[in-house]
Amino acid sequence: MGRFVLDPEDACYPDIILEGYRTIARGSACTAAPRIYGIGDASALLGPCVTIIGARNATPYGLEVAYKAGKLAAESGVCVVSGGAAGCDAEASRGALDAGGRTVIVSGCGADCVYPSSSDDIFAAARKGEGCVISMEDWGTAPRRYTFSKRNVLLAAISKDVLVCEAPLRSGTVGIAEMAMEMERAVYAVPGSIFSPASQGTNFLIQGGCKMIVDESGLELMLGNAGIPKVLF
């Protein structure tokens, strides 16, 4: 509990992150797994996890999906990973915490900082041991655009399963999902109205081969099986 630093060479460094970075390095210049700075309970990184992400400017529909998904994951004993951003990410973490579960927040600033301020509640809970806050940046690092680009790769790598609740077409959320698919993760998306700009990204991902969540029972089944090895077709 408290502050920790994990290097890729450490025995306790999560294998899933190493594997993810190795996968994207196969056909390009080597992308090394990062040093991780964290505060909270580092063991949250080692259990079954699901990454739940979505739009910052989410609609009530997207927020409800994210909160419900976080709650269902926690009830199944699965740790919820999010970027801690306003909107879907924060709601997913809140759903997990409200259900007595744990959350890992992958931050775009130093793990001892909070961004955005509206997410202070989930950062505080994670740091107290209801999960952890982790970052690729050194202590005290302020948020910058480039830090979030780096953070998004770690978000894609950290779980075998990724759920996209709601996302516009041109968004960091869609970029994370595409990176996760490149890392051979199981990526799921919740469809939305064809008339809603907020769902164009999720609908695009489904059209491109992402797995679709069609109802609440399907969402519950997906989250209950998160972290279990599976064959991707």
C-alpha positions in Angstrom: 0.0 0.0 0.0 1.2 3.5 -0.7 3.6 4.7 -3.4 5.3 2.1 -5.6 7.4 2.0 -8.8 7.4 -1.0 -11.2 10.1 -1.6 -13.8 9.6 -4.1 -16.7 12.4 -6.2 -15.2 10.7 -6.6 -11.9 9.2 -10.0 -11.1 5.9 -8.4 -10.0 5.5 -6.4 -13.2 2.2 -7.4 -14.8 2.8 -9.9 -17.6 -0.2 -8.7 -19.5 1.4 -5.3 -20.0 4.7 -6.8 -21.2 2.8 -9.0 -23.6 0.8 -6.1 -25.0 3.8 -4.0 -25.7 5.6 -6.9 -27.3 2.7 -7.4 -29.6 2.7 -3.9 -31.0 6.5 -4.0 -31.4 6.5 -7.0 -33.7 6.2 -5.1 -37.0 7.7 -1.8 -36.0 10.5 -0.2 -34.0 10.5 -1.7 -30.6 8.1 -0.1 -28.1 9.3 -0.9 -24.7 7.0 -1.5 -21.8 7.0 1.6 -19.5 8.1 2.2 -15.9 5.0 2.5 -13.9 4.5 4.9 -10.9 1.6 4.2 -8.7 -0.2 4.9 -5.4 -2.5 2.4 -3.7 -2.7 -1.3 -3.8 -0.5 -2.6 -6.6 -2.0 -6.1 -6.3 -5.1 -4.7 -8.2 -3.0 -4.9 -11.3 -2.6 -8.6 -11.0 -6.1 -9.9 -10.8 -8.8 -10.2 -13.5 -9.3 -6.7 -15.0 -11.5 -5.1 -17.6 -10.8 -1.7 -19.2 -14.0 0.4 -19.5 -13.7 3.6 -21.5 -15.9 6.1 -23.3 -16.7 9.7 -24.2 -15.8 12.6 -21.9 -18.9 14.5 -23.1 -21.1 11.5 -22.8 -24.8 11.4 -23.1 -27.0 10.1 -20.2 -27.2 6.8 -22.1 -23.4 6.5 -22.2 -23.0 7.4 -18.6 -25.7 4.8 -17.6 -23.9 2.1 -19.6 -20.6 2.9 -18.0 -21.8 3.0 -14.4 -23.8 -0.2 -14.9 -20.8 -1.9 -16.5 -18.5 -0.9 -13.6 -21.0 -2.1 -11.1 -21.5 -5.5 -12.8 -17.8 -6.0 -13.2 -17.2 -5.4 -9.5 -20.0 -7.8 -8.5 -18.2 -10.4 -10.6 -14.9 -9.8 -8.8 -13.3 -8.0 -11.8 -11.3 -4.9 -11.3 -12.4 -1.9 -13.4 -9.6 -0.1 -15.3 -10.4 3.4 -16.6 -8.6 6.5 -17.7 -10.2 8.5 -14.9 -11.5 11.1 -17.3 -14.8 12.9 -17.0 -17.7 11.1 -18.5 -17.8 7.4 -19.1 -14.4 6.6 -17.6 -15.2 8.2 -14.2 -18.7 6.7 -14.1 -17.3 3.2 -14.7 -14.9 3.6 -11.8 -17.7 5.0 -9.6 -19.9 2.0 -10.5 -17.2 -0.3 -9.4 -16.5 1.5 -6.1 -20.1 1.9 -5.2 -20.5 -1.9 -5.6 -17.6 -2.5 -3.2 -15.1 -3.3 -6.0 -11.8 -1.9 -7.0 -10.6 0.4 -9.8 -7.3 1.1 -11.4 -7.0 4.6 -12.9 -4.4 5.0 -15.6 -3.6 8.7 -15.4 -2.2 11.1 -18.0 -0.5 13.1 -15.2 1.7 12.0 -12.3 0.0 9.4 -10.1 0.2 11.9 -7.2 -1.8 14.5 -9.2 -5.5 14.6 -10.1 -6.9 15.4 -13.6 -9.6 16.3 -14.1 -10.6 17.8 -10.7 -14.1 16.4 -11.2 -12.7 12.9 -10.8 -11.1 13.6 -7.4 -13.4 11.2 -5.6 -12.3 8.1 -7.6 -8.6 9.1 -7.5 -8.8 9.4 -3.7 -10.6 6.1 -3.3 -8.1 4.2 -5.5 -5.1 5.7 -3.7 -6.5 4.7 -0.3 -6.4 1.0 -1.4 -9.7 0.5 -3.3 -7.4 -0.2 -6.3 -4.6 2.2 -7.3 -3.7 5.1 -9.5 -0.9 4.5 -12.0 1.0 6.6 -14.5 3.9 6.4 -16.9 4.9 9.9 -15.8 7.2 10.8 -12.9 5.8 12.2 -9.7 4.3 15.7 -10.0 4.0 15.7 -13.8 1.3 18.0 -15.0 -1.1 16.8 -17.8 0.0 17.4 -21.3 -1.4 16.3 -24.7 1.5 13.9 -25.3 1.2 12.3 -21.9 -2.3 11.2 -22.7 -1.2 9.7 -26.1 1.3 7.6 -24.2 -1.3 6.8 -21.5 -3.7 5.4 -24.1 -1.2 2.7 -25.2 -1.0 1.5 -21.6 -4.8 1.6 -21.3 -5.0 -0.7 -24.3 -2.4 -3.1 -22.9 -3.5 -3.5 -19.3 -6.5 -5.7 -19.8 -7.4 -8.7 -22.0 -10.9 -7.2 -22.3 -11.9 -3.7 -23.3 -15.4 -2.3 -23.3 -16.3 0.9 -25.2 -19.5 2.4 -23.8 -20.0 5.4 -26.1 -17.6 7.3 -28.3 -17.7 9.8 -31.2 -15.9 8.8 -34.4 -12.8 11.0 -34.0 -11.8 10.3 -30.4 -9.1 9.0 -28.2 -11.5 6.3 -27.1 -11.7 4.8 -30.6 -7.9 5.1 -30.9 -7.5 3.0 -27.7 -9.9 0.4 -29.0 -8.0 0.1 -32.3 -4.7 -0.2 -30.4 -6.3 -2.9 -28.2 -7.4 -4.9 -31.2 -3.8 -4.6 -32.6 -2.7 -6.1 -29.3 -5.1 -8.9 -29.8 -7.4 -7.9 -27.0 -11.1 -8.7 -27.0 -12.8 -5.4 -27.7 -16.5 -4.9 -27.1 -18.7 -1.9 -27.9 -22.2 -0.9 -27.0 -24.2 0.3 -30.1 -26.1 3.6 -30.2 -28.5 5.4 -32.4 -27.3 6.0 -36.0 -28.5 9.6 -35.5 -26.3 10.2 -32.4 -22.8 11.7 -33.1 -21.9 10.3 -29.6 -22.3 6.7 -30.9 -20.7 7.0 -34.3 -17.4 5.7 -32.9 -18.9 2.6 -31.2 -21.0 1.8 -34.3 -17.9 2.2 -36.4 -16.0 -0.2 -34.2 -18.8 -2.8 -34.5 -18.9 -2.4 -38.2 -15.1 -3.0 -38.3 -15.4 -6.4 -36.4 -15.6 -5.3 -32.7 -17.8 -7.5 -30.6 -21.3 -6.0 -30.0 -23.1 -5.9 -26.6 -26.8 -6.2 -27.5 -28.5 -6.3 -24.1 -27.9 -6.1 -20.4 -27.6 -9.9 -20.0 -24.8 -9.9 -22.7 -23.1 -7.1 -20.8 -23.3 -9.1 -17.6 -21.9 -12.2 -19.3 -19.1 -10.3 -20.9 -18.0 -8.7 -17.6 -18.3 -11.9 -15.7 -15.9 -13.6 -18.1 -13.4 -10.7 -18.2 -9.9 -11.7 -17.7 -10.5 -15.3 -18.7 -8.4 -16.5 -21.7 -10.5 -16.8 -24.8 -10.1 -17.6 -28.5 -10.7 -14.6 -30.8 -12.3 -15.2 -34.2 
